Amino acid sequence: MGSFPRTGLGAALRSVVSGETEALGGAPQPFRREYTGLGPVDRHLATLVSFFAALVGDAGAGWDATAFLVWGLAQFGAAWALLMLEGLRHGNRGRPVGGLGALAVLGFLVQNATYTCAVPLYLALHLLTSPAARLRPGDGDGARRVLFVYLWDLTLLTPTVTLMYIAPALLMCAPGLFGHAADQHYKWLAVWQAFPLWSVIAQWAAHRAGYFLLGSMVPRDNEGRETTPGVAFSAAVSGIYEFALTLCVGTHLPIVALALLPASVRPVLGSRFTSLKPIIDDVTFARTFVPYPVTAPPTVTPAGAAPGELAAAVTNFLRYDLYVGSLPLLLWAMYLHQTTVKNPSFGGMLRKAGFWFLVGGPIAATAALIWERDEVVKEGDVALKSKAS
């Protein structure tokens, strides 16, 4: 947010929120300023809504901005799923990084103090306070005490993220596709801003309902057979990592592949697929992924932004926010991987992280490393089962 005064974006957003400007350039009109009936809350919500409306509704935004928005929402959604998983682990209960309350606070900070500020703070607290950060290599007993998550929570987490994060994101980003009038569009933008709160409430309510109606879940393996807790946890948690990797790879690969097309190939494809020509022309690597220099950000005319100005400023801010905020997550995953897996290999870890970074971006690499870290729960699990039988 510190770059806002220099870009003019902050002044443009304040102008529309205060009513000095009727609407954001190119965005659906009229701009909605009331959501809850509480003045301070509505002003804050309107500011957040105006920020994303400046990108989604800018008539001059190119397909490069849209491509980055899709990529960024996927990375951010996968990161939120991983952070929710971490907060639900048994070893983190009663600690600053554990429980649904801590996740609600984290989500509030992400949405209001930026991803770049909130995530490193959470990860620092995790390394300082969580027993998951102090496991010995190959310590299956310790991992089962610390890393486990209730099976109900593991089962419900991906539907929670899908319904409370992905669905509102789709509804806010494509008003034309869903036939939304301006009022509906801004309501969905406002609904999405509170996705951390909706996620926490939905996870809590669904867990309680499932447990009340059906009781505890029986530990089962991938084939549905009753099994040991470690194997059952590994089978259940794999669905969350597969979800995160699918979300990342499914958006990263096609967008990056298009962005890396040689300039000589683009006219050929554009002439063959005429309806896709604007996308093929706009989505280059430099235009989509490379941010402006910190000292020369894109600027906005606060009194009346020209088409494309708002989208350029917002997209540039989001690039820095996602890149800077995702790097600590990846470094955190590397550290936990190397300190927890049995017989860690630094070179092997770098190869795994590098592969998933190339095909799915930074959060895919993070998910792959944490997934392999979680497999330590199976160490000694068969022996424990034999001893009990």
C-alpha positions as CSV (number, residue, x, y, z in Angstrom):
1,M,0.0,0.0,0.0
2,G,3.0,2.3,0.5
3,S,3.2,2.9,-3.3
4,F,-0.4,4.2,-3.4
5,P,0.5,7.9,-2.8
6,R,3.1,7.8,-5.6
7,T,0.8,6.1,-8.1
8,G,-2.3,8.2,-7.5
9,L,-4.3,4.9,-7.0
10,G,-5.1,5.6,-3.4
11,A,-6.4,9.1,-4.2
12,A,-8.6,7.7,-7.0
13,L,-10.0,5.0,-4.7
14,R,-10.7,7.5,-1.9
15,S,-12.4,9.8,-4.3
16,V,-14.9,7.2,-5.4
17,V,-15.5,5.8,-1.9
18,S,-16.2,9.4,-0.6
19,G,-18.6,10.1,-3.5
20,E,-16.4,12.9,-5.0
21,T,-16.2,10.7,-8.1
22,E,-19.4,8.9,-9.1
23,A,-17.8,5.7,-10.3
24,L,-14.5,4.1,-11.2
25,G,-13.6,4.4,-14.8
26,G,-15.1,1.6,-16.8
27,A,-16.6,-0.2,-13.8
28,P,-20.3,-0.9,-13.5
29,Q,-22.3,2.0,-12.4
30,P,-23.5,3.1,-9.9
31,F,-20.7,2.3,-7.4
32,R,-22.2,0.8,-4.2
33,R,-21.0,2.3,-1.0
34,E,-23.3,0.7,1.6
35,Y,-23.2,-3.0,2.6
36,T,-23.9,-3.4,6.3
37,G,-25.5,-0.1,7.5
38,L,-22.5,0.5,9.7
39,G,-20.6,3.6,8.5
40,P,-17.0,2.7,9.4
41,V,-17.4,-0.9,8.2
42,D,-19.1,0.2,5.0
43,R,-16.3,2.8,4.3
44,H,-13.7,0.1,4.8
45,L,-15.5,-2.4,2.7
46,A,-16.1,0.1,-0.1
47,T,-12.3,0.8,-0.2
48,L,-11.5,-2.9,-0.5
49,V,-14.3,-3.3,-3.1
50,S,-13.1,-0.3,-5.1
51,F,-9.5,-1.8,-5.2
52,F,-10.7,-5.0,-6.9
53,A,-13.4,-3.3,-9.0
54,A,-10.6,-1.1,-10.4
55,L,-9.1,-4.2,-11.9
56,V,-12.1,-6.3,-12.7
57,G,-14.2,-3.4,-14.1
58,D,-11.5,-1.4,-16.0
59,A,-12.7,-1.3,-19.6
60,G,-9.1,-0.7,-20.7
61,A,-7.6,-3.7,-18.9
62,G,-5.8,-6.0,-21.3
63,W,-6.0,-9.8,-21.2
64,D,-2.6,-9.8,-19.5
65,A,-4.2,-8.2,-16.4
66,T,-7.0,-10.9,-16.6
67,A,-4.5,-13.7,-16.9
68,F,-2.5,-12.5,-13.9
69,L,-5.7,-12.1,-11.9
70,V,-6.6,-15.7,-12.6
71,W,-3.1,-16.9,-11.8
72,G,-2.9,-14.9,-8.6
73,L,-6.3,-16.0,-7.4
74,A,-5.3,-19.6,-7.9
75,Q,-2.0,-19.2,-6.1
76,F,-3.6,-17.3,-3.2
77,G,-6.5,-19.8,-2.9
78,A,-4.0,-22.7,-2.7
79,A,-2.0,-20.8,-0.1
80,W,-5.1,-20.2,2.0
81,A,-5.9,-23.9,1.9
82,L,-2.3,-24.7,3.1
83,L,-2.5,-22.1,5.9
84,M,-5.9,-23.4,7.0
85,L,-4.4,-26.9,7.2
86,E,-1.5,-25.7,9.3
87,G,-3.8,-23.9,11.7
88,L,-5.9,-27.0,12.3
89,R,-3.0,-29.3,13.3
90,H,-3.3,-30.8,16.8
91,G,0.2,-29.5,17.8
92,N,-0.8,-25.9,17.1
93,R,-4.0,-25.9,19.2
94,G,-3.8,-23.3,22.0
95,R,-0.9,-21.5,20.2
96,P,-0.9,-18.2,18.3
97,V,-0.9,-20.0,15.0
98,G,-3.5,-22.6,15.8
99,G,-7.2,-22.9,15.7
100,L,-10.0,-21.3,13.7
101,G,-9.6,-18.0,15.7
102,A,-6.0,-17.6,14.7
103,L,-7.0,-18.3,11.1
104,A,-9.7,-15.7,11.3
105,V,-7.1,-13.2,12.5
106,L,-4.6,-14.2,9.8
107,G,-7.3,-13.9,7.1
108,F,-8.3,-10.4,8.4
109,L,-4.6,-9.3,8.3
110,V,-4.1,-10.7,4.8
111,Q,-7.1,-8.8,3.5
112,N,-6.4,-5.6,5.3
113,A,-2.6,-5.4,5.9
114,T,-1.7,-7.3,2.7
115,Y,-0.5,-10.8,2.1
116,T,3.1,-9.6,2.1
117,C,2.9,-8.4,5.7
118,A,0.6,-11.0,7.2
119,V,2.1,-14.3,5.9
120,P,5.7,-13.7,7.1
121,L,4.4,-12.6,10.5
122,Y,2.3,-15.9,10.8
123,L,5.2,-18.0,9.6
124,A,7.6,-16.4,12.1
125,L,5.2,-17.1,14.9
126,H,4.9,-20.7,13.6
127,L,8.6,-21.2,13.7
128,L,8.9,-19.7,17.2
129,T,5.9,-21.4,18.8
130,S,4.8,-24.5,16.9
131,P,6.1,-28.0,17.9
132,A,5.7,-28.8,14.2
133,A,8.8,-26.6,13.5
134,R,10.8,-28.6,16.1
135,L,10.3,-32.2,14.9
136,R,13.3,-34.4,14.5
137,P,14.1,-36.0,11.1
138,G,12.0,-39.2,10.7
139,D,10.2,-38.8,14.1
140,G,7.0,-40.6,13.3
141,D,5.8,-40.6,16.9
142,G,6.2,-36.9,17.3
143,A,4.7,-36.2,13.9
144,R,1.6,-38.2,14.8
145,R,1.2,-36.1,17.9
146,V,1.8,-32.8,16.3
147,L,0.8,-32.9,12.6
148,F,-2.5,-34.8,12.9
149,V,-5.7,-33.0,12.0
150,Y,-9.2,-34.3,12.7
151,L,-10.4,-36.4,9.9
152,W,-13.6,-34.4,9.6
153,D,-11.5,-31.2,9.1
154,L,-9.4,-32.9,6.4
155,T,-12.6,-34.1,4.6
156,L,-14.2,-30.7,4.8
157,L,-11.3,-28.3,4.1
158,T,-11.3,-28.5,0.3
159,P,-15.2,-28.0,0.0
160,T,-14.8,-25.1,2.4
161,V,-12.2,-23.3,0.3
162,T,-14.1,-24.1,-2.9
163,L,-17.4,-22.7,-1.6
164,M,-16.1,-19.8,0.5
165,Y,-13.2,-18.6,-1.7
166,I,-13.3,-19.9,-5.2
167,A,-17.1,-19.6,-5.8
168,P,-17.3,-15.9,-4.7
169,A,-14.1,-15.2,-6.6
170,L,-15.7,-16.5,-9.8
171,L,-18.9,-14.5,-9.1
172,M,-17.0,-11.3,-8.5
173,C,-14.7,-11.5,-11.5
174,A,-17.2,-12.3,-14.2
175,P,-20.3,-10.1,-13.7
176,G,-21.1,-10.3,-17.5
177,L,-21.0,-14.1,-17.5
178,F,-23.5,-14.4,-14.7
179,G,-25.7,-11.5,-15.8
180,H,-25.0,-9.4,-12.7
181,A,-26.2,-5.8,-12.5
182,A,-23.9,-3.3,-10.9
183,D,-25.5,-3.7,-7.4
184,Q,-25.0,-7.5,-7.5
185,H,-21.5,-7.2,-8.8
186,Y,-20.4,-5.0,-5.9
187,K,-22.2,-7.2,-3.4
188,W,-20.2,-10.2,-4.6
189,L,-17.0,-8.2,-4.4
190,A,-17.8,-7.4,-0.8
191,V,-18.7,-11.0,0.0
192,W,-15.4,-12.2,-1.3
193,Q,-13.5,-9.7,0.9
194,A,-14.7,-11.6,3.9
195,F,-13.8,-15.1,2.6
196,P,-11.5,-15.9,5.7
197,L,-14.5,-15.3,8.0
198,W,-16.8,-17.4,5.9
199,S,-14.2,-20.1,5.7
200,V,-13.7,-20.3,9.4
201,I,-17.5,-20.3,10.1
202,A,-18.2,-22.9,7.5
203,Q,-15.4,-25.2,8.6
204,W,-16.5,-25.0,12.3
205,A,-20.2,-25.5,11.5
206,A,-19.7,-28.4,9.0
207,H,-17.3,-30.2,11.4
208,R,-19.7,-29.8,14.3
209,A,-22.7,-31.0,12.2
210,G,-20.8,-34.0,10.8
211,Y,-19.6,-35.1,14.2
212,F,-23.1,-34.6,15.7
213,L,-24.9,-36.5,13.0
214,L,-22.3,-39.2,12.1
215,G,-19.8,-39.3,15.0
216,S,-16.1,-39.7,14.6
217,M,-14.7,-40.9,11.3
218,V,-13.0,-44.3,11.1
219,P,-9.4,-44.2,10.0
220,R,-9.3,-45.6,6.4
221,D,-6.7,-45.9,3.7
222,N,-7.0,-45.0,0.0
223,E,-8.9,-48.2,-0.7
224,G,-11.4,-47.5,2.1
225,R,-10.1,-50.2,4.4
226,E,-9.7,-49.6,8.1
227,T,-6.0,-48.8,8.9
228,T,-3.6,-47.2,11.3
229,P,-3.9,-43.5,12.2
230,G,-0.7,-42.5,10.3
231,V,-1.8,-44.2,7.0
232,A,-5.3,-42.8,7.4
233,F,-4.0,-39.2,8.0
234,S,-1.7,-39.5,4.9
235,A,-4.6,-40.7,2.8
236,A,-6.9,-38.0,4.0
237,V,-4.5,-35.1,3.8
238,S,-3.3,-36.1,0.3
239,G,-6.7,-34.8,-1.0
240,I,-5.9,-31.3,0.2
241,Y,-2.4,-31.3,-1.4
242,E,-3.9,-32.6,-4.6
243,F,-6.5,-29.9,-4.6
244,A,-3.8,-27.2,-4.1
245,L,-1.6,-28.6,-6.8
246,T,-4.5,-29.0,-9.3
247,L,-5.5,-25.4,-8.6
248,C,-2.0,-24.1,-9.2
249,V,-0.9,-26.3,-12.1
250,G,-4.3,-26.0,-13.8
251,T,-3.9,-22.2,-14.1
252,H,-0.1,-21.8,-14.1
253,L,0.7,-24.1,-17.0
254,P,-1.6,-22.7,-19.6
255,I,-1.0,-19.1,-18.7
256,V,2.8,-19.4,-18.6
257,A,2.8,-21.5,-21.8
258,L,0.8,-18.8,-23.6
259,A,3.0,-16.0,-22.1
260,L,6.2,-17.7,-23.3
261,L,5.0,-18.1,-26.9
262,P,7.6,-16.8,-29.3
263,A,6.7,-13.5,-31.0
264,S,7.0,-15.2,-34.4
265,V,4.3,-17.7,-33.5
266,R,1.7,-15.3,-32.2
267,P,0.6,-13.9,-35.6
268,V,0.2,-17.4,-37.0
269,L,-2.0,-18.5,-34.1
270,G,-3.9,-15.2,-34.1
271,S,-4.8,-15.7,-37.8
272,R,-5.9,-19.2,-37.2
273,F,-7.9,-18.6,-34.0
274,T,-9.3,-15.1,-34.7
275,S,-11.6,-15.0,-31.7
276,L,-8.6,-15.6,-29.4
277,K,-6.3,-13.1,-31.1
278,P,-6.6,-10.4,-28.4
279,I,-5.6,-12.9,-25.7
280,I,-2.7,-14.3,-27.8
281,D,-1.4,-10.8,-28.4
282,D,-1.8,-9.4,-24.9
283,V,-0.6,-12.3,-22.7
284,T,3.2,-12.1,-22.9
285,F,5.5,-12.9,-20.1
286,A,6.7,-9.4,-19.7
287,R,3.2,-7.8,-19.7
288,T,1.7,-10.5,-17.5
289,F,4.3,-11.4,-14.8
290,V,7.0,-8.7,-14.8
291,P,6.3,-5.9,-12.3
292,Y,7.2,-2.3,-13.0
293,P,10.4,-1.0,-11.2
294,V,9.6,0.1,-7.6
295,T,10.9,3.5,-8.5
296,A,8.7,3.9,-11.6
297,P,5.3,2.3,-10.9
298,P,2.3,3.0,-13.3
299,T,0.4,6.1,-12.3
300,V,-3.3,7.0,-12.2
301,T,-5.0,10.3,-12.8
302,P,-7.1,10.6,-9.6
303,A,-9.6,13.1,-11.1
304,G,-10.4,10.8,-14.0
305,A,-8.4,7.7,-14.8
306,A,-8.0,6.9,-18.5
307,P,-8.9,3.3,-19.6
308,G,-6.3,0.9,-18.4
309,E,-4.7,3.1,-15.8
310,L,-6.5,1.6,-12.8
311,A,-6.0,-2.0,-13.9
312,A,-2.3,-1.4,-14.5
313,A,-1.7,0.1,-11.0
314,V,-3.7,-2.6,-9.2
315,T,-2.1,-5.5,-11.1
316,N,1.4,-4.1,-10.4
317,F,0.6,-3.9,-6.7
318,L,-0.8,-7.5,-6.7
319,R,2.4,-8.8,-8.5
320,Y,4.6,-7.5,-5.7
321,D,2.2,-8.6,-3.0
322,L,2.0,-12.2,-4.3
323,Y,5.7,-12.5,-5.1
324,V,7.0,-11.1,-1.9
325,G,4.3,-12.9,0.2
326,S,4.8,-16.3,-1.4
327,L,8.6,-16.4,-1.1
328,P,8.5,-16.8,2.7
329,L,6.0,-19.6,2.4
330,L,8.3,-21.5,0.0
331,L,11.3,-20.9,2.3
332,W,9.3,-22.0,5.3
333,A,8.3,-25.2,3.5
334,M,11.9,-25.9,2.6
335,Y,13.0,-25.5,6.2
336,L,10.3,-27.8,7.5
337,H,11.0,-30.3,4.8
338,Q,14.7,-30.5,5.6
339,T,14.3,-30.6,9.4
340,T,11.5,-33.2,9.4
341,V,11.8,-35.8,6.6
342,K,13.8,-38.9,7.2
343,N,17.3,-38.8,5.5
344,P,16.8,-35.3,4.1
345,S,18.6,-34.4,0.8
346,F,19.1,-30.7,0.1
347,G,19.7,-31.4,-3.6
348,G,16.6,-33.6,-3.8
349,M,14.5,-31.0,-2.1
350,L,15.7,-28.3,-4.5
351,R,14.9,-30.5,-7.5
352,K,11.4,-31.3,-6.2
353,A,10.7,-27.6,-5.4
354,G,12.1,-26.5,-8.8
355,F,10.0,-28.9,-10.8
356,W,6.8,-27.9,-9.0
357,F,7.7,-24.2,-9.3
358,L,8.1,-24.6,-13.0
359,V,4.8,-26.4,-13.6
360,G,2.7,-24.8,-10.8
361,G,4.3,-21.7,-9.4
362,P,5.6,-21.0,-5.9
363,I,2.6,-22.3,-4.0
364,A,2.7,-25.6,-5.9
365,A,6.3,-26.0,-4.8
366,T,5.3,-25.2,-1.2
367,A,2.5,-27.7,-1.3
368,A,4.7,-30.5,-2.7
369,L,7.3,-30.0,0.0
370,I,4.9,-29.8,2.9
371,W,3.1,-32.9,1.6
372,E,6.4,-34.9,1.6
373,R,7.0,-33.5,5.1
374,D,3.6,-34.9,6.3
375,E,4.5,-38.4,5.1
376,V,6.8,-38.7,8.1
377,V,3.6,-39.6,10.1
378,K,3.8,-43.1,8.6
379,E,7.3,-43.8,10.1
380,G,6.8,-46.6,12.7
381,D,3.1,-46.7,12.2
382,V,3.0,-50.3,11.0
383,A,5.1,-51.3,14.0
384,L,2.7,-49.6,16.3
385,K,-0.2,-51.5,14.6
386,S,1.6,-54.8,15.0
387,K,2.3,-54.2,18.6
388,A,-1.3,-53.4,19.3
389,S,-2.7,-56.5,17.5
